[in-house]
Amino acid sequence: MRLPLHAHPDSPGPADTRIAVEVVRPAPGRLALAYEVTGRIAAIRWPAPAAPVRTDGLWRHTCLEAFLAPGPAEAYLEINLSPSTAWAVYRFDSYRSGMRAADALGAPAITPRAAPDRFVLAAVLDLAGLPELDPRRPWRLGLSAVIEDTEGRVSYWALAHPPGAPDFHHAAGFAHPLPPCT
């Protein structure tokens, strides 16, 4: 299914920019995401290609993100995917609490593709090493993006924004239910 992201009203981002994410659970314990950014691609500051290694602080610049929570639980995962192919995955016990690296996960397969009017980042994550994400149970999904323009302005995109400042960790952002995968 294809889901549109919306710019936070306080940070509209580059003109004519659109972001949508294709979400697929191709097999139990796997999640495939394809972020498509369209519009004035040249107005966005894209990180330079890098080795596909775990890297902290990716959200400070253009970064595509996913948040996963098992059912109604307070615990969740934050997944950061950089257009450079660097990545990070963190576990949280509850809202912004108990943050730690999700070391049980291997590197996601990240494939960036750029064209003059669009950028696509496809990523496949193997989540089988995370027992809290039982594929036989429903998950809650939050999708988001941090977009930095060439002048250093940052815009925040998500499926849904809670009231106030941009906050991807807020439960209101986990707006898409993912049914069990059997």
Buried (B, 14 or more C-beta within 10 A) or exposed (E): EEBEBEBBEEBEBBEEBBBBBBBEBEEEBBBBBBBBBBBBBEBBBBBEEEEBEBBEEBBEBBBBBBBBBBEEEEBBBBBBBBBBBBBBBBBBEEEEEEEEEBEEBEBBBBEBEEEEEEBBBBBBBBBBEBEBBBBEBBBBBBBBBBBBBEEEBBBBBBBBBBEEEBBBBBBEBBBBEBEEBE
